[in-house]
Amino acid sequence: MLFWHVGATIALTRYAFRDEAMDLRFLALGAILPDLVDSPIGLVFWAELRTVRLAAHSLMFATVLLVVVIATTRRGRPRKRWMPLAVGVLLHLVLDGMWRFPSTLWWPFLGWTFYATSFAAVGDYLTWLLTDLRTWGLEAAGLGYLVALAIRSDLRDPEARRLLVTTGRVRAPIGR
């Protein structure tokens, strides 16, 4: 789910941190990173794995990413730029409800296997995913937030778009 993860992650992070200078580009990348890593692998090896939630949907992945960000960046601006990547990955796990799949969330501490779906064929899984009303509802909610943020940020204005593309910031103030 693209819009759900990006929209909900940006909304939750803006509300929780209230940091108008946060780089939303890195936050959005972190919000979809587990799916970017795991989905292609899971789809290609569906017959063996029967899931698209693999190691990048684990706390191990999120922790290693956080440690890499801390270890490779200096305090201040560089760390502040990269930290949203780790925050986005952690929120992805929350928004996916990964606590319901402990073998994946706690991988490899509970074993080396991942939670497998009940879908025997990748086509069955994709059909379910594309026809699931809950999925469409969450995608609509995420897209709705992103559209509202774009309107509040006046992204029709070239200067506002330039600000987003070059700094990851938007003009919309965070309500108190």
C-alpha positions as CSV (number, residue, x, y, z in Angstrom):
1,M,0.0,0.0,0.0
2,L,1.7,3.2,-1.2
3,F,-0.6,6.1,-0.3
4,W,-1.6,4.6,3.1
5,H,1.9,4.2,4.2
6,V,3.2,7.5,3.0
7,G,0.1,9.5,4.0
8,A,-0.3,8.0,7.4
9,T,3.4,8.1,8.2
10,I,3.6,11.8,7.3
11,A,0.5,12.6,9.3
12,L,1.5,10.7,12.4
13,T,5.1,12.0,12.3
14,R,4.1,15.6,11.7
15,Y,1.6,15.4,14.6
16,A,4.0,13.5,17.0
17,F,7.2,15.4,16.3
18,R,5.8,18.8,15.2
19,D,8.9,19.4,13.2
20,E,8.2,21.6,10.2
21,A,11.8,21.3,9.1
22,M,11.7,17.4,8.8
23,D,12.7,16.1,5.4
24,L,9.5,14.4,4.2
25,R,11.3,12.8,1.3
26,F,13.3,10.6,3.6
27,L,10.3,9.9,5.8
28,A,8.2,8.9,2.7
29,L,11.1,6.6,1.5
30,G,11.3,5.0,4.9
31,A,7.5,4.5,4.9
32,I,7.7,2.3,1.8
33,L,11.2,0.9,2.1
34,P,10.1,-2.4,3.7
35,D,7.7,-3.1,0.8
36,L,10.4,-1.9,-1.8
37,V,12.8,-4.5,-0.4
38,D,10.5,-7.4,0.5
39,S,7.8,-7.4,-2.2
40,P,9.8,-8.2,-5.2
41,I,11.6,-11.0,-3.4
42,G,8.3,-12.4,-2.0
43,L,6.6,-12.3,-5.3
44,V,9.4,-14.0,-7.2
45,F,9.8,-16.7,-4.5
46,W,6.1,-17.0,-3.6
47,A,6.0,-20.8,-4.0
48,E,8.6,-21.2,-1.2
49,L,7.7,-18.2,1.0
50,R,4.0,-17.4,0.5
51,T,4.4,-13.9,1.7
52,V,5.7,-10.5,0.8
53,R,6.6,-9.5,4.3
54,L,10.1,-10.7,4.9
55,A,13.3,-9.4,6.8
56,A,12.6,-5.8,6.0
57,H,9.3,-6.1,7.9
58,S,11.3,-7.1,11.1
59,L,12.5,-5.1,14.0
60,M,16.0,-6.4,13.2
61,F,15.9,-4.5,9.9
62,A,14.6,-1.3,11.5
63,T,17.2,-1.5,14.3
64,V,20.1,-2.1,11.9
65,L,18.9,0.8,9.8
66,L,18.7,3.1,12.9
67,V,22.2,2.0,14.0
68,V,23.6,2.7,10.5
69,V,22.0,6.2,10.5
70,I,23.4,7.0,14.0
71,A,26.9,5.5,13.3
72,T,27.3,7.1,9.9
73,T,26.0,10.6,10.5
74,R,27.2,13.4,12.7
75,R,24.9,15.1,15.2
76,G,23.0,18.0,13.8
77,R,21.9,18.5,10.3
78,P,23.1,15.2,8.7
79,R,21.5,13.1,11.3
80,K,18.3,15.1,11.3
81,R,18.1,14.6,7.5
82,W,18.5,10.8,7.7
83,M,16.7,10.0,10.9
84,P,13.2,10.2,9.2
85,L,14.2,7.2,7.1
86,A,14.4,5.0,10.2
87,V,11.2,6.6,11.7
88,G,9.4,5.8,8.4
89,V,10.5,2.1,8.6
90,L,9.3,1.8,12.2
91,L,5.9,3.3,11.4
92,H,5.6,1.0,8.4
93,L,5.7,-1.9,10.8
94,V,3.1,-0.3,13.0
95,L,0.8,0.5,10.1
96,D,1.1,-3.1,8.8
97,G,0.1,-4.4,12.2
98,M,3.2,-6.5,12.3
99,W,2.6,-7.4,16.0
100,R,0.1,-9.9,14.6
101,F,2.9,-11.8,12.8
102,P,5.6,-12.3,15.6
103,S,7.7,-14.8,13.5
104,T,8.3,-12.0,11.0
105,L,8.4,-9.0,13.4
106,W,10.9,-10.7,15.7
107,W,12.9,-12.4,12.9
108,P,15.4,-14.0,13.4
109,F,14.9,-14.3,17.2
110,L,11.9,-16.6,16.9
111,G,13.4,-18.6,14.1
112,W,14.4,-18.2,10.5
113,T,11.0,-18.5,8.8
114,F,8.5,-15.8,8.1
115,Y,4.7,-15.8,8.6
116,A,3.2,-17.3,5.5
117,T,-0.2,-16.3,4.1
118,S,-2.9,-18.8,3.2
119,F,-2.7,-18.0,-0.5
120,A,-1.1,-20.9,-2.4
121,A,-0.5,-19.0,-5.6
122,V,0.8,-15.4,-6.1
123,G,-2.2,-14.7,-8.4
124,D,-4.6,-15.5,-5.6
125,Y,-2.8,-13.1,-3.3
126,L,-2.7,-10.3,-5.9
127,T,-6.4,-10.8,-6.7
128,W,-7.2,-10.5,-3.0
129,L,-5.0,-7.4,-2.6
130,L,-6.6,-5.7,-5.6
131,T,-10.2,-6.4,-4.5
132,D,-9.9,-6.0,-0.7
133,L,-12.1,-3.1,0.4
134,R,-10.1,-2.4,3.5
135,T,-7.0,-2.0,1.4
136,W,-8.8,0.5,-0.9
137,G,-10.2,2.3,2.1
138,L,-6.8,2.7,3.7
139,E,-5.3,3.8,0.4
140,A,-8.0,6.4,0.0
141,A,-7.4,7.7,3.5
142,G,-3.7,8.1,2.8
143,L,-4.2,9.7,-0.5
144,G,-6.8,12.0,1.0
145,Y,-4.3,13.2,3.6
146,L,-1.6,13.8,1.0
147,V,-4.0,15.8,-1.2
148,A,-5.1,17.9,1.7
149,L,-1.4,18.5,2.6
150,A,-0.7,19.4,-1.0
151,I,-3.5,21.9,-1.0
152,R,-2.5,23.4,2.4
153,S,1.0,23.6,1.2
154,D,0.0,25.3,-2.1
155,L,1.9,22.8,-4.2
156,R,0.4,24.4,-7.3
157,D,3.0,27.1,-6.8
158,P,6.3,26.3,-8.5
159,E,8.3,27.7,-5.5
160,A,6.4,25.5,-3.1
161,R,7.1,22.5,-5.3
162,R,10.8,23.5,-5.5
163,L,10.9,23.7,-1.7
164,L,9.5,20.2,-1.4
165,V,11.8,18.7,-4.0
166,T,15.0,20.4,-2.8
167,T,14.5,20.3,1.0
168,G,11.7,17.9,1.7
169,R,9.7,20.6,3.4
170,V,6.2,21.8,2.9
171,R,4.6,25.2,3.6
172,A,1.7,23.9,5.6
173,P,2.1,24.7,9.3
174,I,1.6,22.0,11.8
175,G,-1.5,22.8,13.9
176,R,-1.1,22.9,17.7
